[in-house]
Amino acid sequence: MANPPFSTPHIKGVDLDIIQRAYNLFLANYGRLVSVVSNSMNVRADPRSQAFRAFLKRTSAKLIELPLEIFWGSDRPVTVESYLVVIDKR
């Protein structure tokens, strides 16, 4: 289970890189990766987002939309569109 930052002060879409890196470097065959991911993957047209969408398709990932208020009880309450991404490595 991962909950990567969605961005840094200088880079948007950091979560997309972290999820792919976890899958490629740390997930064993027949393992399952579950992570929170921002909606930016759906709305941005930059190469990073396009590559991530292709990665999700290639891995037959499942996306589960999370409620907008999911982070309201956190230390930094925000309203952000996000998903759980579930990827099984074959």
RAPE-V54658 format. One record per residue. RES is the residue in three letters. PHI is phi in whole degrees, -180 to 180 (none if undefined). OMEGA is omega in whole degrees, -180 to 180 (999 if undefined). BURIAL is b if it has 9 or more other C-alpha atoms within 8 Angstrom, else e. Layout:
# RAPE-V54658
<<RES/PHI/OMEGA/BURIAL> <RES/PHI/OMEGA/BURIAL>>
This chain:
# RAPE-V54658
<<MET/none/-180/e> <ALA/-129/175/e> <ASN/-137/-175/e> <PRO/-72/173/b> <PRO/-63/-180/e> <PHE/-77/-179/b> <SER/-160/171/b> <THR/-116/178/e> <PRO/-59/-175/e> <HIS/-115/-174/e> <ILE/-133/174/e> <LYS/-94/176/e> <GLY/82/179/b> <VAL/-59/-179/b> <ASP/-59/-179/b> <LEU/-64/178/b> <ASP/-66/-178/b> <ILE/-64/-180/b> <ILE/-64/179/b> <GLN/-65/179/b> <ARG/-64/178/b> <ALA/-60/179/b> <TYR/-62/-174/b> <ASN/-73/-173/e> <LEU/-102/-170/e> <PHE/-120/-176/e> <LEU/-86/180/b> <ALA/-74/173/e> <ASN/-56/-178/e> <TYR/69/175/e> <GLY/-88/180/b> <ARG/-127/175/b> <LEU/-109/176/b> <VAL/-124/-177/b> <SER/-149/169/b> <VAL/-81/179/b> <VAL/-140/180/b> <SER/-76/178/b> <ASN/-72/-179/b> <SER/-56/180/e> <MET/-61/-178/b> <ASN/-90/-171/e> <VAL/-110/-179/e> <ARG/-88/-179/e> <ALA/-109/-179/e> <ASP/-72/-178/e> <PRO/-57/180/e> <ARG/-61/-179/b> <SER/-68/178/b> <GLN/-63/178/b> <ALA/-65/180/e> <PHE/-67/177/b> <ARG/-61/177/b> <ALA/-65/177/e> <PHE/-60/179/b> <LEU/-61/179/b> <LYS/-66/-178/e> <ARG/-62/-178/e> <THR/-95/-177/b> <SER/55/-179/e> <ALA/-66/174/b> <LYS/-106/178/e> <LEU/-116/179/e> <ILE/-121/-179/e> <GLU/-69/179/e> <LEU/-98/179/b> <PRO/-66/-179/e> <LEU/-56/-175/b> <GLU/-86/-175/e> <ILE/-57/-176/e> <PHE/-101/-177/b> <TRP/-64/-179/b> <GLY/-88/-177/e> <SER/-85/178/e> <ASP/-65/178/e> <ARG/-124/-176/e> <PRO/-61/178/e> <VAL/-141/171/e> <THR/-109/-178/b> <VAL/-143/176/b> <GLU/-73/-178/b> <SER/-150/-178/b> <TYR/-137/161/b> <LEU/-95/174/b> <VAL/-110/180/b> <VAL/-122/-177/b> <ILE/-129/175/b> <ASP/-100/-179/b> <LYS/-91/-179/b> <ARG/-102/999/e>>
